[in-house]
Amino acid sequence: MQLRNQVEWALHCCAVLAGLPEGARLSTRVLAEFHGVPKDYLSKALQNLAQAGLIEGSLGPSGGYRLGRPAAEISFLDVVEAVEGAGRSFACTEIRCNSPCLAEDHKPRGPCQIARVMWQADAAWRRELQAVTLSELVATLAQELPADQLTAAAEWMAERAGR
């Protein structure tokens, strides 16, 4: 499975928004510039996050985005599903029923073993993503990134943030 790069962009943007001071907002342009990604494509990801209620946007000279709820209440899964949708990653099309050797009175009933394994894997993946929140990510970044890098990023964003 390969997720669209908009998932990566959305997660990074949410991490940045989670670290903003109260009342601050960042525009799509600023977020795109900070991450070095195309503004138009990032805009679509941000719109999906806004529709899901994960971020809030406002228009005008001091407009931009901020988190729509506390970072502790937004999981990685919330972000992934806002961008990719909540459907299963594996769709069983029952190709086993196409076998020319299958007798009519022996048609399979219920999902096959392959579908069950794939659905279990999908559920495990979603549990892992649900278990990590943006606030946990921000705490990890604060521990792992060099202090001067965090300070430089915070200053860069503060110069460009709308209030």
N, C-alpha and C positions, 0 to 999 in steps of 0.2 A: 504494500500500500504506500502510496506517496501522496502526501497532502500538498495542496497548492501553496506556493510561497506566500500567499496572502495570510496564511495561518501564522507563519513565522513573523511577518510584519505586524500582524495584529497583536501577537503576544508581546513583542518588543515595545510597541506603542502603549499597550496597557501597562507594562512595567514602568515606562516613563511617566505616564499619567498618574500611576499610583504613588510616585515620588514627588508630585507637585505639591507646593504649599496650598493651603486652604484658599479657595477662590480663584486660583490661577487656572488658565486654559492655554492650550497649545493648538495652533491651526494645523490643518492638513499640510500646508506648505512647510511649516517649521518641522513637523514630524518627518516628512519626506526628506527634507534637507538633512536632518540629523542622522537618519538611517541610510541615506544615499539610495533611495528607491524612487520609482516614478510616482509623482503626485497623483496622477489620474487613477492608477491602479490601487494605490494606497487608499484613495478616497472611497473606492467601492468597499474595501475591507472595513473602513471606519463606519460607513453607512450601515453595514451589516451589524456591527457591534452596537451602534445606536438603536437600530430596530429591535435588537434583543434586550435593550435597556442596560447594557453593560457600560456604555459611555453616554454622555449627554453633550450635544453640540449646541452652539449658539452662533448667531450671525453678527456681523458688524465689526468695527475696527478692533474691538477688544474681545471678539468672539473666538471660538475654537472649541476644543474638546476637553472634557475632564471625566473622571470616572462617574458612572451613574449610581453606584452604590459603594460601600466600603470595600477596600481591596481584600479584606478577610472573607468577604462573601462572594468573591468571584474566583472560580476555579479555572484551571487550564481547560477543562472540558467545556465550560461555559463559552470560552473564547473559540475553541475549535468548532463547536456546534454552531455558533453564531456565523462563522465563515463558511463551514463545509456542510452544515445541516446536521440533523440529529439521527439520520437514518443509519442502519447498519452498514458496515464497510464491505460486507459480503452479501451478494444476492444469489440465492440458490434458484436456478431455473429448471431444476428437475430433469437434467439431461439423461439421467438413468432410465427414465420412462421411454426414451427413444430407442432403446435396444431392440434389435430385431429378434432377439432370443427370448424376450420377455413374453410369457403367456398372458393373455388377456385377464385371466382369473388370478394372476399373481402380481397385479400392479402394486407397487410399493405404497405403503401407508405411513404417513408421518415423515418428518425430515430425515434425510440420510445422514450417515456418520460424518461425512465431510462437512455438511452444513452445520451439524452440531459442534464439531471441533472449531470451525471458523467463527461461529457465534459465541462460543465460550472464550475464544481468544479476543474477540471484539469487546466482550463484556469486561474481561480482565484489563484490557488497554484503557477502556473508559473509566474503570474504577481507579486506576493509577492516575489518570488525568484529573479526576474529580477530587483526589486526595491532596492536590497541591493548589494552594491559593496564591493570588498575586502578592498578598502581604508576606507570605513565606518566600516567594521569589525575591522581593525587595530586600528582605532580611539577609538572604543568601548573597545577593549582589553586594550588599554593604560589607559583608565579611570577606568576600573573595576579590573584589575589584580594588585596585590601589586607591588610596584616599585622594591623591591628587587628581586621578581620573574622575572620580565621583564629584569632586569639587569643581573641576573644569566643566563637566557636563551640567551640573546644577547652575553654574554661573551663565553658561551659554543659553540655557533654557530660560533662566530668569530674565535675561535681556530681551527675550522674544515672546515671553508669556503675556497673554492678555488677562486683564482683571476686570 
